[in-house]
Amino acid sequence: MLGIEQPPQFLLWAWENKGYACMMAFFIGNAIENGLTSTGAFEIYLSGDKMWSKLESGRIPSQGEFMKMINDNMALEAGTFDNQF
């Protein structure tokens, strides 16, 4: 089987128990994914500059804050400024 003279025992078990093996792979995959994504790290980079870090601010930016970051950066790159203080 699989071109191997004596396959590992877990492969034989998985071959004989396909349903359980698929469910086990699904749950183990989800556990690994949750472990990797639960760090809370979320950063926004624009033109190579870090614009936002959830680790530093403790939160995710609102849609308004996000759009303002993009608009301000585009204005700086274009050389246009408004006089709002």
Buried (B, 14 or more C-beta within 10 A) or exposed (E): EEEEEEEEEEEEEBEEEEEEBEEEEEEEEEEEEEEEEEEEEBEBEBEEEEBBEBEEEEEEBEEEBBEEBEEBBEEEEEEEEEEEE
